[in-house]
Amino acid sequence: MTDRKLIAAEVWDFIEALRCRREPEVTGEMGLRSVAIISALIRSACSGEPVRVMGSELK
């Protein structure tokens, strides 16, 4: 599946979750975890050093 199709599928699931009053497959918590990990990867790439993702960033 292409990136566009994956994003479209996530958006569609989110809309359906709102309609059906259920939690979406990709939760807000999962999204925040992804952002924390990607942010750490970028910081590591820029500094050339390992970057630890703190537990509080993953909750």
VMD Tcl script that builds the backbone (N, CA, C; Angstrom):
set m [mol new atoms 177]
animate dup $m
set s [atomselect $m all]
$s set {name element resname resid chain x y z} {
  {N N MET 1 A 0.838 -1.175 0.000}
  {CA C MET 1 A 0.000 0.000 0.000}
  {C C MET 1 A 0.888 1.245 0.000}
  {N N THR 2 A 0.513 2.258 -0.748}
  {CA C THR 2 A 1.292 3.493 -0.776}
  {C C THR 2 A 1.043 4.300 0.492}
  {N N ASP 3 A 1.936 5.268 0.755}
  {CA C ASP 3 A 1.758 6.134 1.926}
  {C C ASP 3 A 0.409 6.837 1.888}
  {N N ARG 4 A 0.031 7.327 0.706}
  {CA C ARG 4 A -1.255 8.031 0.578}
  {C C ARG 4 A -2.421 7.123 0.943}
  {N N LYS 5 A -2.355 5.884 0.480}
  {CA C LYS 5 A -3.444 4.950 0.771}
  {C C LYS 5 A -3.475 4.595 2.256}
  {N N LEU 6 A -2.298 4.466 2.869}
  {CA C LEU 6 A -2.256 4.172 4.303}
  {C C LEU 6 A -2.857 5.312 5.110}
  {N N ILE 7 A -2.486 6.540 4.758}
  {CA C ILE 7 A -3.025 7.703 5.469}
  {C C ILE 7 A -4.530 7.797 5.250}
  {N N ALA 8 A -4.970 7.580 4.012}
  {CA C ALA 8 A -6.408 7.618 3.718}
  {C C ALA 8 A -7.153 6.564 4.528}
  {N N ALA 9 A -6.572 5.384 4.655}
  {CA C ALA 9 A -7.206 4.314 5.434}
  {C C ALA 9 A -7.300 4.699 6.909}
  {N N GLU 10 A -6.263 5.340 7.442}
  {CA C GLU 10 A -6.289 5.773 8.836}
  {C C GLU 10 A -7.342 6.850 9.049}
  {N N VAL 11 A -7.413 7.800 8.121}
  {CA C VAL 11 A -8.417 8.862 8.233}
  {C C VAL 11 A -9.817 8.256 8.159}
  {N N TRP 12 A -10.021 7.350 7.215}
  {CA C TRP 12 A -11.329 6.698 7.078}
  {C C TRP 12 A -11.694 5.956 8.363}
  {N N ASP 13 A -10.741 5.226 8.932}
  {CA C ASP 13 A -11.004 4.505 10.174}
  {C C ASP 13 A -11.340 5.475 11.297}
  {N N PHE 14 A -10.653 6.608 11.349}
  {CA C PHE 14 A -10.924 7.611 12.380}
  {C C PHE 14 A -12.352 8.138 12.248}
  {N N ILE 15 A -12.762 8.444 11.025}
  {CA C ILE 15 A -14.121 8.937 10.789}
  {C C ILE 15 A -15.149 7.878 11.195}
  {N N GLU 16 A -14.890 6.642 10.804}
  {CA C GLU 16 A -15.800 5.553 11.166}
  {C C GLU 16 A -15.840 5.344 12.682}
  {N N ALA 17 A -14.697 5.511 13.335}
  {CA C ALA 17 A -14.645 5.371 14.788}
  {C C ALA 17 A -15.508 6.442 15.454}
  {N N LEU 18 A -15.455 7.666 14.931}
  {CA C LEU 18 A -16.307 8.723 15.472}
  {C C LEU 18 A -17.779 8.383 15.277}
  {N N ARG 19 A -18.103 7.925 14.082}
  {CA C ARG 19 A -19.496 7.570 13.769}
  {C C ARG 19 A -20.011 6.443 14.655}
  {N N CYS 20 A -19.162 5.448 14.863}
  {CA C CYS 20 A -19.573 4.253 15.612}
  {C C CYS 20 A -19.256 4.346 17.097}
  {N N ARG 21 A -18.694 5.476 17.501}
  {CA C ARG 21 A -18.331 5.707 18.908}
  {C C ARG 21 A -17.423 4.613 19.451}
  {N N ARG 22 A -16.375 4.353 18.695}
  {CA C ARG 22 A -15.376 3.367 19.116}
  {C C ARG 22 A -13.993 4.003 18.995}
  {N N GLU 23 A -13.019 3.349 19.567}
  {CA C GLU 23 A -11.647 3.841 19.465}
  {C C GLU 23 A -11.099 3.486 18.086}
  {N N PRO 24 A -10.374 4.419 17.449}
  {CA C PRO 24 A -9.790 4.107 16.140}
  {C C PRO 24 A -8.666 3.083 16.273}
  {N N GLU 25 A -8.344 2.439 15.155}
  {CA C GLU 25 A -7.251 1.458 15.170}
  {C C GLU 25 A -5.950 2.102 15.616}
  {N N VAL 26 A -5.675 3.304 15.131}
  {CA C VAL 26 A -4.479 4.047 15.534}
  {C C VAL 26 A -4.939 5.123 16.508}
  {N N THR 27 A -4.609 4.925 17.777}
  {CA C THR 27 A -5.067 5.850 18.814}
  {C C THR 27 A -4.181 7.086 18.884}
  {N N GLY 28 A -4.659 8.087 19.583}
  {CA C GLY 28 A -3.859 9.288 19.800}
  {C C GLY 28 A -2.566 8.966 20.531}
  {N N GLU 29 A -2.648 8.042 21.474}
  {CA C GLU 29 A -1.456 7.624 22.225}
  {C C GLU 29 A -0.417 7.004 21.289}
  {N N MET 30 A -0.877 6.179 20.372}
  {CA C MET 30 A 0.046 5.565 19.410}
  {C C MET 30 A 0.685 6.639 18.530}
  {N N GLY 31 A -0.100 7.626 18.143}
  {CA C GLY 31 A 0.425 8.725 17.336}
  {C C GLY 31 A 1.488 9.511 18.084}
  {N N LEU 32 A 1.236 9.785 19.366}
  {CA C LEU 32 A 2.212 10.513 20.176}
  {C C LEU 32 A 3.508 9.724 20.330}
  {N N ARG 33 A 3.393 8.421 20.504}
  {CA C ARG 33 A 4.592 7.576 20.593}
  {C C ARG 33 A 5.404 7.660 19.301}
  {N N SER 34 A 4.717 7.595 18.188}
  {CA C SER 34 A 5.403 7.674 16.891}
  {C C SER 34 A 6.133 8.998 16.747}
  {N N VAL 35 A 5.475 10.085 17.142}
  {CA C VAL 35 A 6.100 11.407 17.049}
  {C C VAL 35 A 7.327 11.479 17.954}
  {N N ALA 36 A 7.239 10.930 19.167}
  {CA C ALA 36 A 8.380 10.950 20.090}
  {C C ALA 36 A 9.558 10.175 19.513}
  {N N ILE 37 A 9.293 9.034 18.919}
  {CA C ILE 37 A 10.363 8.213 18.342}
  {C C ILE 37 A 10.975 8.904 17.129}
  {N N ILE 38 A 10.146 9.444 16.256}
  {CA C ILE 38 A 10.654 10.134 15.067}
  {C C ILE 38 A 11.453 11.363 15.468}
  {N N SER 39 A 10.974 12.089 16.470}
  {CA C SER 39 A 11.704 13.263 16.956}
  {C C SER 39 A 13.083 12.865 17.479}
  {N N ALA 40 A 13.153 11.765 18.219}
  {CA C ALA 40 A 14.440 11.283 18.727}
  {C C ALA 40 A 15.358 10.865 17.581}
  {N N LEU 41 A 14.802 10.233 16.558}
  {CA C LEU 41 A 15.608 9.848 15.392}
  {C C LEU 41 A 16.205 11.070 14.707}
  {N N ILE 42 A 15.408 12.117 14.558}
  {CA C ILE 42 A 15.889 13.344 13.913}
  {C C ILE 42 A 16.968 14.000 14.766}
  {N N ARG 43 A 16.727 14.090 16.087}
  {CA C ARG 43 A 17.741 14.688 16.975}
  {C C ARG 43 A 19.037 13.894 16.917}
  {N N SER 44 A 18.942 12.578 16.885}
  {CA C SER 44 A 20.121 11.727 16.812}
  {C C SER 44 A 20.863 11.928 15.495}
  {N N ALA 45 A 20.123 12.003 14.403}
  {CA C ALA 45 A 20.750 12.199 13.093}
  {C C ALA 45 A 21.465 13.546 13.026}
  {N N CYS 46 A 20.874 14.570 13.624}
  {CA C CYS 46 A 21.478 15.910 13.598}
  {C C CYS 46 A 22.717 15.995 14.482}
  {N N SER 47 A 22.679 15.320 15.627}
  {CA C SER 47 A 23.794 15.410 16.566}
  {C C SER 47 A 24.852 14.339 16.334}
  {N N GLY 48 A 24.483 13.266 15.648}
  {CA C GLY 48 A 25.406 12.156 15.459}
  {C C GLY 48 A 25.574 11.311 16.712}
  {N N GLU 49 A 24.731 11.556 17.687}
  {CA C GLU 49 A 24.801 10.849 18.966}
  {C C GLU 49 A 23.497 10.091 19.216}
  {N N PRO 50 A 23.567 9.025 20.011}
  {CA C PRO 50 A 22.331 8.338 20.384}
  {C C PRO 50 A 21.440 9.267 21.216}
  {N N VAL 51 A 20.159 9.149 21.052}
  {CA C VAL 51 A 19.195 9.938 21.822}
  {C C VAL 51 A 18.224 8.971 22.477}
  {N N ARG 52 A 18.063 9.119 23.757}
  {CA C ARG 52 A 17.149 8.251 24.498}
  {C C ARG 52 A 15.742 8.840 24.449}
  {N N VAL 53 A 14.775 7.990 24.184}
  {CA C VAL 53 A 13.378 8.397 24.245}
  {C C VAL 53 A 12.909 8.077 25.655}
  {N N MET 54 A 12.534 9.105 26.372}
  {CA C MET 54 A 12.145 8.937 27.762}
  {C C MET 54 A 10.785 8.255 27.859}
  {N N GLY 55 A 10.586 7.506 28.918}
  {CA C GLY 55 A 9.319 6.816 29.124}
  {C C GLY 55 A 8.132 7.753 29.112}
  {N N SER 56 A 8.308 8.968 29.660}
  {CA C SER 56 A 7.202 9.927 29.694}
  {C C SER 56 A 6.809 10.375 28.296}
  {N N GLU 57 A 7.737 10.304 27.340}
  {CA C GLU 57 A 7.431 10.675 25.961}
  {C C GLU 57 A 6.627 9.582 25.266}
  {N N LEU 58 A 6.650 8.383 25.815}
  {CA C LEU 58 A 5.975 7.251 25.191}
  {C C LEU 58 A 4.613 6.963 25.803}
  {N N LYS 59 A 4.223 7.705 26.813}
  {CA C LYS 59 A 2.927 7.445 27.464}
  {C C LYS 59 A 1.856 8.303 26.874}
}
mol reanalyze $m
mol bondsrecalc $m
mol representation Tube
mol addrep $m
